Amino acid sequence: MFDEQLIAEAARRLSAAAPQARVILFGSHARGDARPGSDLDFLVVEPAVDDPAEESVRLRRTLRGLGVFADVVVVSEREAEEWREVRGSLIHSALSEGRPVAA
C-alpha cells in the first residue's frame, strides 16, 4: 500500500515523461481497497502512440528509485474512446473506476 505523496510523485514523473498524456490511477488504490503488497495501476492516455509496449517500458523506467511496483498501461486517445464503453475491458474499468492524477 502506498501513500498519497508517493502516488502523486509517480504521477508527476509519468506526466513529465509524457506531457501530452492523461494519467489515470485505477485498480485497488483508486477504489480505496488496496492491501499491503498491492501495486499501483496507471492508465496513460496519449494523443497518439506508435508502440504502446515500448512506451510502457519507457514510462515505467521513470518510476525507478521510488520503490513502487507499478503497471503502466499506455493507449492512444483513439483506443481509449473505442474501448471506453466495452464492459469488461481494462480500459472501461480504468476510465470508469479510475481517478485522474495528472492531465
MARSE-395683 format. One line per 5 residues: their letters; for each residue x negated, y, z of N, C-alpha, C. Coordinates in nm, 2 decimals. Each point is the difference from the previous one (the first is absolute). Layout:
<pts>
A) X,Y,Z,X,Y,Z,X,Y,Z | ...
</pts>
This chain:
<pts>
MFDEQ) -0.08,-0.12,0.00,0.08,0.12,0.00,-0.09,0.12,0.00 | 0.03,0.10,-0.08,-0.08,0.12,-0.02,0.08,0.12,0.05 | -0.07,0.10,0.05,0.06,0.12,0.05,0.03,0.10,-0.12 | 0.08,0.10,0.03,0.04,0.09,-0.11,-0.12,0.08,-0.05 | -0.10,0.03,0.08,-0.12,0.07,-0.05,-0.07,-0.08,-0.10
LIAEA) -0.02,-0.13,0.03,-0.07,-0.09,-0.10,0.08,-0.01,-0.13 | 0.13,-0.01,0.01,0.09,-0.01,-0.12,-0.02,0.13,-0.08 | 0.00,0.11,0.07,-0.01,0.13,-0.07,-0.13,0.02,-0.07 | -0.11,-0.05,0.07,-0.13,0.01,-0.06,-0.01,-0.09,-0.13 | 0.06,-0.12,0.01,0.00,-0.09,-0.11,0.07,0.06,-0.12
ARRLS) 0.12,0.06,0.03,0.08,0.07,-0.10,-0.08,0.12,-0.06 | -0.07,0.07,0.08,-0.07,0.12,-0.04,-0.11,-0.05,-0.10 | -0.07,-0.11,0.03,-0.11,-0.05,-0.09,0.06,-0.05,-0.13 | 0.11,-0.07,0.01,0.07,-0.05,-0.13,0.04,0.12,-0.08 | 0.06,0.10,0.06,0.05,0.11,-0.07,-0.12,0.08,-0.06
AAAPQ) -0.11,0.01,0.07,-0.12,0.07,-0.06,-0.06,-0.07,-0.12 | 0.01,-0.13,0.01,-0.06,-0.08,-0.11,0.10,-0.01,-0.12 | 0.12,0.02,0.02,0.10,0.00,-0.11,0.10,0.12,0.02 | -0.06,0.12,-0.03,0.08,0.13,0.04,0.13,0.02,-0.07 | 0.03,-0.07,-0.11,0.12,0.02,-0.07,0.11,-0.10,0.05
ARVIL) -0.04,-0.09,0.09,0.08,-0.11,0.04,0.09,0.03,0.12 | 0.11,-0.08,0.01,0.08,0.00,0.12,-0.05,-0.12,0.08 | -0.02,0.01,0.13,-0.05,-0.11,0.09,0.11,-0.02,0.10 | 0.05,-0.13,0.00,0.11,-0.04,0.08,-0.04,-0.12,0.09 | 0.02,0.02,0.13,-0.02,-0.11,0.09,0.12,-0.08,0.01
FGSHA) -0.01,-0.13,-0.02,0.11,-0.09,0.01,-0.04,-0.12,0.09 | 0.10,-0.09,0.01,-0.03,-0.12,0.08,0.03,0.03,0.15 | -0.06,-0.09,0.09,0.03,0.01,0.14,-0.04,0.13,0.07 | -0.10,0.07,-0.05,-0.03,0.12,0.07,0.10,0.11,-0.04 | 0.05,0.00,-0.12,0.11,0.10,-0.04,0.13,-0.03,0.07
RGDAR) 0.03,-0.13,0.02,0.12,-0.04,0.07,0.00,0.01,0.15 | -0.13,0.01,0.05,-0.01,0.01,0.15,-0.01,-0.13,0.07 | -0.01,-0.11,-0.07,-0.01,-0.13,0.07,-0.13,-0.07,-0.02 | -0.11,0.08,-0.02,-0.13,-0.06,-0.01,-0.05,-0.07,0.13 | -0.07,-0.10,-0.02,-0.06,-0.08,0.12,-0.15,0.01,-0.01
PGSDL) -0.06,-0.03,0.11,-0.15,-0.01,0.00,-0.04,-0.09,-0.12 | -0.09,0.05,-0.08,-0.05,-0.08,-0.11,0.07,0.04,-0.13 | 0.11,0.08,0.01,0.07,0.04,-0.13,-0.09,0.09,-0.08 | 0.00,-0.02,-0.13,-0.08,0.09,-0.08,0.08,0.12,-0.04 | -0.06,0.09,-0.07,0.07,0.12,-0.06,0.03,-0.03,-0.14
DFLVV) 0.12,0.04,-0.05,0.04,-0.02,-0.14,0.03,0.13,-0.06 | -0.07,0.03,-0.11,0.02,0.13,-0.07,0.04,-0.03,-0.14 | 0.10,0.07,-0.05,0.03,0.01,-0.14,-0.05,0.13,-0.05 | -0.08,0.00,-0.10,-0.06,0.12,-0.06,0.06,0.01,-0.14 | 0.08,0.10,-0.02,0.07,0.02,-0.13,-0.07,0.12,-0.07
EPAVD) -0.07,-0.04,-0.11,-0.07,0.09,-0.08,0.07,0.04,-0.13 | -0.02,0.12,-0.05,0.07,0.03,-0.13,-0.02,-0.10,-0.11 | -0.12,-0.05,-0.01,-0.04,-0.11,-0.10,-0.12,-0.07,0.06 | 0.00,-0.13,-0.03,-0.12,-0.08,0.05,-0.03,-0.11,-0.11 | -0.12,-0.01,-0.04,-0.04,-0.10,-0.10,-0.01,-0.14,0.05
DPAEE) -0.07,-0.01,0.12,-0.02,-0.13,0.06,0.03,0.01,0.15 | 0.12,-0.04,0.03,0.04,0.01,0.14,-0.08,-0.08,0.10 | -0.05,-0.12,-0.04,-0.08,-0.08,0.09,-0.14,0.07,0.03 | -0.06,0.05,-0.11,-0.12,0.07,0.02,0.01,0.13,0.08 | 0.11,0.07,-0.02,0.03,0.12,0.08,0.03,-0.03,0.14
SVRLR) 0.06,-0.11,0.03,0.03,-0.04,0.14,-0.14,-0.03,0.07 | -0.09,-0.07,-0.06,-0.13,-0.02,0.05,-0.07,0.13,0.03 | 0.00,0.09,-0.10,-0.06,0.13,0.02,0.05,0.07,0.12 | 0.13,0.00,0.01,0.07,0.08,0.12,-0.03,-0.07,0.13 | 0.00,-0.13,0.00,-0.03,-0.07,0.13,-0.14,0.03,0.05
RTLRG) -0.09,0.02,-0.10,-0.14,0.03,0.04,0.00,0.13,0.08 | 0.09,0.09,-0.03,0.00,0.13,0.07,0.04,-0.01,0.15 | 0.05,-0.12,0.04,0.04,-0.02,0.14,-0.11,-0.07,0.08 | -0.11,-0.03,-0.07,-0.12,-0.06,0.08,-0.04,0.09,0.11 | -0.03,-0.06,0.11,-0.05,0.07,0.12,0.12,0.04,0.09
LGVFA) 0.12,-0.02,-0.04,0.11,0.03,0.09,0.04,-0.12,0.09 | -0.05,-0.11,-0.03,0.04,-0.12,0.08,0.14,-0.04,-0.02 | 0.06,0.02,-0.12,0.14,-0.04,-0.02,0.00,-0.11,-0.10 | 0.10,-0.08,0.01,0.04,-0.10,-0.10,0.11,0.06,-0.08 | -0.02,0.02,-0.13,0.11,0.06,-0.08,0.02,-0.06,-0.13
DVVVV) 0.12,-0.01,-0.04,0.04,-0.04,-0.14,0.03,0.13,-0.07 | -0.05,0.02,-0.12,0.02,0.12,-0.08,0.06,-0.05,-0.13 | 0.13,0.03,-0.02,0.06,-0.04,-0.13,0.01,0.12,-0.08 | -0.05,0.00,-0.13,0.00,0.11,-0.09,0.10,-0.03,-0.11 | 0.08,0.10,-0.03,0.09,-0.01,-0.11,0.01,0.14,-0.07
SEREA) 0.05,0.00,-0.12,0.02,0.13,-0.07,0.14,0.05,0.03 | 0.02,0.13,-0.02,0.14,0.06,0.02,0.10,-0.08,-0.08 | -0.03,-0.04,-0.12,0.09,-0.07,-0.09,0.04,-0.14,0.06 | -0.10,-0.07,0.05,0.02,-0.13,0.07,0.09,0.02,0.12 | -0.03,0.10,0.08,0.07,0.03,0.12,0.15,0.02,-0.03
EEWRE) 0.03,0.08,-0.10,0.14,0.02,-0.04,0.06,-0.13,-0.06 | -0.07,-0.07,-0.07,0.06,-0.13,-0.06,0.04,-0.10,0.11 | -0.08,0.00,0.11,0.02,-0.10,0.10,0.07,0.05,0.12 | 0.03,0.13,0.01,0.06,0.06,0.12,0.13,-0.07,0.04 | 0.08,-0.03,-0.09,0.13,-0.06,0.03,0.01,-0.15,0.00
VRGSL) -0.12,-0.07,-0.03,0.00,-0.14,-0.01,-0.02,-0.06,0.14 | 0.12,-0.04,0.06,0.00,-0.05,0.14,-0.10,-0.13,0.00 | -0.07,0.00,0.11,-0.09,-0.11,0.02,-0.14,0.02,-0.05 | -0.02,0.11,-0.08,-0.13,0.03,-0.06,-0.08,0.08,0.11 | -0.13,-0.02,0.00,-0.08,0.08,0.09,0.02,0.15,-0.01
IHSAL) 0.01,0.04,-0.12,0.01,0.15,-0.03,0.14,0.05,0.06 | 0.10,-0.08,-0.02,0.13,0.04,0.06,-0.01,0.01,0.15 | -0.06,-0.10,0.06,-0.02,0.00,0.15,-0.08,0.11,0.05 | -0.11,0.03,-0.07,-0.09,0.11,0.04,0.06,0.13,-0.01 | 0.08,0.02,-0.11,0.06,0.13,-0.02,0.12,0.02,0.09
SEGRP) 0.08,-0.11,0.03,0.12,0.02,0.08,-0.03,0.00,0.15 | -0.11,-0.08,0.05,-0.03,-0.01,0.14,-0.12,0.09,0.04 | -0.08,0.04,-0.10,-0.12,0.07,0.03,0.02,0.14,0.03 | -0.11,0.06,0.05,0.00,0.15,0.02,-0.12,0.06,-0.06 | 0.03,0.11,-0.07,-0.12,0.07,-0.06,-0.09,0.05,0.10
VAA) -0.13,-0.02,-0.02,-0.10,0.05,0.09,-0.10,0.10,-0.07 | 0.01,0.01,-0.13,-0.07,0.10,-0.07,0.06,0.02,-0.14 | 0.00,0.12,-0.05,0.07,0.02,-0.13,-0.10,0.07,-0.10
</pts>
